[in-house]
Amino acid sequence: MFDGLQYSRRRYIRIKPMNEFGRISIKKVWGVETPSRSKPVLIRNISPGGVCFETDLHFPVNRHLTLLFGTTVVNRISVEFEGRLVWRKRIDNMYVYGMEFLISDSERRLMVRLLNDMLLEMTPHLGEIHRLYRLYAANRQTYSIGER
């Protein structure tokens, strides 16, 4: 630990927006297109790798269910990504899910840029941290933190 920060094995930095909502719908079941209406979900945190959200919907956690997650980020940019649920936790009458995005490298790079802009919007007084994050995101393909 360094100055109260814990080492994390997580691949991506998570952003915890305040009262942000997204949309979730079923995209495929067992590889078969199964379009459904979208329902609002509360975003607990989001990263280029996935999203943690809360809803009253009860989904099975298995690799045969593909969901479509959508949200609006900075400057009213709408994004939609396919993903699969990797965990679920019940809290009272709600469910909290961890969803891994099933996206290409170019879509992930776009997500890094959009989340960086969201972070800038949320904390404009931390300009130096944002500059370092952009530098890290730009150089991530060149090196990986923690590699030996």
C-alpha positions in Angstrom: 0.0 0.0 0.0 1.1 3.6 -0.7 -0.5 6.5 1.2 -3.8 4.7 1.7 -4.1 3.4 -1.8 -4.5 -0.4 -2.2 -2.9 -2.4 -4.9 -5.5 -3.7 -7.3 -5.3 -6.5 -9.8 -8.0 -5.0 -11.8 -7.2 -4.4 -15.4 -9.0 -1.0 -15.8 -9.7 2.0 -13.6 -13.3 2.2 -12.6 -15.3 5.5 -12.6 -18.1 5.8 -10.1 -20.6 8.4 -11.6 -23.2 9.9 -9.3 -26.8 9.0 -10.2 -26.1 8.0 -13.7 -28.4 5.6 -15.5 -28.0 3.3 -18.5 -30.2 0.9 -20.4 -30.1 -2.9 -20.5 -31.8 -5.3 -22.9 -31.4 -8.9 -24.0 -29.5 -9.2 -27.3 -28.9 -12.9 -27.7 -29.7 -16.2 -26.0 -27.6 -19.2 -27.0 -26.4 -17.2 -30.0 -29.9 -16.5 -31.3 -31.0 -12.9 -31.7 -33.6 -12.2 -29.1 -34.4 -8.5 -29.1 -36.2 -7.1 -26.1 -37.2 -3.7 -24.8 -34.6 -1.9 -22.7 -35.0 -1.1 -19.1 -33.2 1.6 -17.1 -30.4 0.5 -14.7 -28.4 2.5 -12.1 -24.7 2.5 -13.0 -22.5 1.9 -9.9 -19.2 2.0 -11.8 -18.0 1.7 -15.3 -14.6 1.1 -17.0 -13.3 0.3 -20.5 -13.7 -3.4 -19.6 -17.3 -3.4 -18.3 -19.9 -2.0 -16.0 -21.4 -2.7 -12.6 -25.1 -1.9 -12.5 -28.2 -2.2 -10.2 -31.7 -3.2 -11.3 -34.8 -5.1 -10.2 -34.4 -7.5 -13.2 -33.2 -11.0 -12.4 -30.9 -12.4 -15.1 -29.0 -15.7 -15.1 -25.3 -15.4 -15.0 -24.0 -17.6 -17.9 -22.0 -17.2 -21.1 -25.1 -18.0 -23.3 -26.8 -14.7 -22.5 -25.6 -11.6 -24.3 -27.0 -8.3 -23.1 -26.9 -4.8 -24.7 -25.9 -2.0 -22.4 -26.3 1.6 -23.5 -25.7 4.9 -21.8 -25.1 8.6 -22.6 -21.7 9.9 -21.7 -20.1 13.4 -22.0 -21.5 15.8 -24.5 -24.6 13.6 -24.9 -22.8 10.9 -26.8 -24.8 7.7 -26.8 -22.9 4.4 -26.7 -24.1 0.8 -26.8 -22.0 -2.3 -26.1 -22.7 -6.0 -26.0 -21.6 -7.8 -22.9 -22.1 -10.8 -20.7 -22.8 -11.0 -17.0 -19.9 -12.4 -14.9 -21.4 -12.1 -11.4 -24.6 -11.2 -9.6 -25.4 -10.2 -6.0 -28.8 -9.8 -4.5 -29.4 -6.8 -2.2 -32.9 -6.7 -0.7 -35.2 -6.7 -3.7 -32.6 -5.5 -6.2 -29.7 -7.2 -8.0 -26.2 -5.8 -8.6 -24.4 -7.2 -11.7 -20.9 -7.2 -13.1 -21.0 -7.1 -16.9 -17.9 -7.6 -19.1 -18.0 -5.8 -22.4 -17.6 -7.9 -25.5 -16.0 -5.2 -27.7 -13.1 -4.7 -30.1 -9.9 -3.0 -29.3 -10.9 0.2 -31.2 -14.2 0.3 -29.3 -12.3 -0.1 -26.0 -9.9 2.8 -27.0 -13.0 4.9 -27.7 -14.4 4.0 -24.3 -11.1 5.0 -22.6 -11.3 8.4 -24.3 -15.0 8.9 -23.4 -14.5 7.9 -19.8 -11.5 10.2 -19.5 -13.7 13.0 -20.7 -16.3 12.0 -18.1 -13.7 12.1 -15.4 -12.6 15.6 -16.5 -16.2 16.7 -16.4 -16.6 15.3 -12.9 -13.3 16.7 -11.4 -12.1 19.6 -13.5 -9.7 20.7 -10.7 -7.6 17.6 -11.0 -6.0 18.5 -14.4 -2.7 16.8 -13.7 -4.2 13.5 -12.9 -6.3 13.7 -16.1 -3.1 14.4 -18.1 -1.4 11.4 -16.6 -4.4 9.2 -17.3 -4.4 10.3 -21.0 -0.7 9.5 -21.2 -1.3 6.1 -19.6 -4.1 5.3 -22.0 -2.1 6.3 -25.0 0.9 4.2 -24.0 -1.0 1.2 -22.7 -0.3 -0.7 -25.8 3.4 -0.1 -25.5 3.8 -1.3 -21.9 1.8 -2.8 -19.1 2.1 -1.6 -15.5 3.3 -4.4 -13.3 5.0 -6.4 -16.1 8.5 -7.6 -15.3 
